[in-house]
Amino acid sequence: MILAEKIALLRRRCGMSQEELAEQMQVSRQSVSKWESGASIPDLEKILRLSALFGVSTDFLLKDELDERALPAGPGPDADPNAPRTLTAEEADACLTLYEGLTGRIAAAVAALILSPVPFLALMSRAEAGQMREDLAAGVGLSVLLVIVAAAVAVLVLTGMQLARYDYLEKEPFRLAYGVEGVLLHRKEELEPRFRVSVALGVVLFILSLAPLLLAAGLGAPDPVVLGLICLLLALVALGVAIILRTGLVYGCLNKLLQLGDYSPENKRLEKRLEPFAGAYWCAVTAGYLLWSFWTGRWDFTWLVWPVAAVAYAALHAVLQGVLGRR
């Protein structure tokens, strides 16, 4: 049994995460990860500290012929009912495979939602040009819009049900079985260049989508032309979103599995504490929207509550995370 395996075994036996062991050893989490994957070996001082921390001899750590049978009897990681679950290589691979298989459907469904107003705008453009009755154009256009939205939502609901089994990756701390982290980090490094290119391409499409519309508005183009350019804008935005989602969803899955960024154990604990705030906030927003809408009857205007509420929620969420994170 090599040193790397012993460090991982002893850490799990003590119910510690890599972050916690790194803090105890005053090194980075990446250093602990390299120790456990065999990519590097701790120096003599760290060996002595590991020996003292885990209550084992340096002989046990350094001699390959000594395995876990040489350890004194004690509670293993499974003895603690509150110990985080261990994610095996098979489970991690199944999760990634599922995400990879569903990204195309999710990206297509989101793009369809963005494109759903296009038939309505195209028909209204014909009505503006006198080629079709306005009431007929509006009726047919809205009907097609609802069909597209219903189909896209159905796809998103079905894919969400398939991914629901991995919801715990976003909400609960867990640990990776031996050797899994190194494999996942390698896959993330391979995907990173594609992810960066897709994000850059998507942002470029978002920016370019506004150019024709702004030019037409500056030149005073007729309404049918403006409606056509709005359709072009939506098409470019939908394409940009689809490109980002194709790699972004898999990249996000890797971050969940590695518990990096927004999915770190610390952030998960913060999000759990913020759940009551999120529920109360959106209930209040919904009640305010309905009250305002029924009171004024301006349903064509009151929808602005939602984008404003989303921006305000993001700001409040960031502030509360900062406050709770310092406690």
Protein Blocks (a to p, Z undefined) as FASTA:
>chain_A
ZZklmmmmmmmmnopafklmmmmnopafklmmmmmnopaccdfklmmmmmmmnopafklm
mmmkbcfklpccdddfklpmkbccdddfklmmmmmmmmmmmmmmmmmmmmmmmmmmmmmm
mmmmmmmnopacfklmmmmmmmmmmmmmmmmmmmmmmmmmmmmmmmmmmmpccdddehkl
mmmmmmmmmmmmmmmmmmmmmmmmmmmmmmmmmmmmmnopafklmmmmmmmmmmmmmmmm
mmmmmmmmmmmmmmmmnopajlpfklmmmmmmmmmmmmmmmmmmmmmmmmmmmmnopaml
mmmmmmmmmmmmmmmmmmmmmmmmmZZ
